[in-house]
Amino acid sequence: GRMTDRVDRIEAEGNVRISIDGQRARADRAGYEVEKGHIRLEGDVVLTRPGLTMSGARLDIDLRAGRGRMSGRVRTVLTGTAGEGN
């Protein structure tokens, strides 16, 4: 193959933390596929945003579609004032 200065994939291990549009996540491991716009977090994953905390074993985020999917013994905690958003 040909060598370029372009990064195709980024991997991190050990108390990985990311922040995207006011949402924060932490995990034991993370991988980011740059061209696909896909992030995978694995191992003790916790996602927090205002009013919501989710935890599980794996979180797949599709940055292009603006969607994520948590899997593996998922726990969700909703916080906020009763009647809020009505």
C-alpha positions as CSV (number, residue, x, y, z in Angstrom):
1,G,0.0,0.0,0.0
2,R,0.8,3.7,-0.1
3,M,1.7,5.7,3.0
4,T,-0.3,8.8,3.7
5,D,-0.6,11.3,6.6
6,R,-4.3,10.5,6.9
7,V,-5.6,8.8,10.0
8,D,-8.2,6.2,9.3
9,R,-8.7,4.8,12.8
10,I,-8.0,6.0,16.4
11,E,-8.0,3.6,19.3
12,A,-7.7,4.4,23.0
13,E,-7.7,2.3,26.2
14,G,-8.0,3.0,29.9
15,N,-10.5,5.5,31.3
16,V,-11.4,6.9,27.9
17,R,-13.5,10.1,27.9
18,I,-15.3,11.8,25.0
19,S,-17.6,14.7,24.7
20,I,-20.0,15.3,21.7
21,D,-22.6,18.1,21.6
22,G,-23.1,18.4,25.3
23,Q,-23.1,14.6,25.9
24,R,-20.2,13.0,27.8
25,A,-19.2,9.4,27.7
26,R,-16.6,7.3,29.4
27,A,-15.4,3.7,28.8
28,D,-12.5,1.3,29.2
29,R,-11.8,1.3,25.5
30,A,-12.8,3.3,22.4
31,G,-12.3,3.1,18.6
32,Y,-13.1,5.8,16.1
33,E,-13.4,5.0,12.4
34,V,-12.8,8.4,10.8
35,E,-14.2,7.8,7.3
36,K,-17.3,6.0,8.5
37,G,-17.9,8.5,11.3
38,H,-18.4,5.6,13.7
39,I,-17.3,5.5,17.4
40,R,-17.4,2.3,19.5
41,L,-17.1,2.4,23.3
42,E,-16.6,-0.8,25.2
43,G,-16.3,-1.9,28.8
44,D,-18.1,-0.1,31.6
45,V,-19.6,2.5,29.4
46,V,-21.4,5.5,30.9
47,L,-23.2,8.2,28.8
48,T,-24.5,11.4,30.5
49,R,-26.4,14.3,29.2
50,P,-28.8,16.7,30.9
51,G,-31.7,14.6,32.4
52,L,-30.3,11.2,31.4
53,T,-27.6,8.8,32.4
54,M,-27.2,5.4,30.7
55,S,-24.7,2.6,31.3
56,G,-23.9,-0.6,29.6
57,A,-21.2,-2.8,28.1
58,R,-21.0,-1.2,24.7
59,L,-22.1,2.0,22.9
60,D,-22.0,2.4,19.1
61,I,-22.3,5.9,17.8
62,D,-23.0,6.8,14.2
63,L,-22.0,10.5,14.0
64,R,-23.4,11.0,10.5
65,A,-26.9,9.7,11.4
66,G,-26.8,11.3,14.9
67,R,-27.7,8.0,16.5
68,G,-26.3,5.7,19.2
69,R,-27.0,2.2,20.5
70,M,-26.2,1.0,24.0
71,S,-26.1,-2.7,24.6
72,G,-25.1,-5.2,27.3
73,R,-27.1,-4.9,30.6
74,V,-28.3,-1.4,29.9
75,R,-29.4,0.8,32.8
76,T,-31.1,4.1,32.2
77,V,-31.7,6.8,34.8
78,L,-33.9,9.8,33.9
79,T,-33.7,12.9,36.1
80,G,-35.7,16.1,36.1
81,T,-38.7,17.8,37.6
82,A,-42.1,16.1,37.4
83,G,-44.2,17.7,34.7
84,E,-41.2,19.1,32.9
85,G,-41.6,19.2,29.1
86,N,-45.4,19.2,29.1
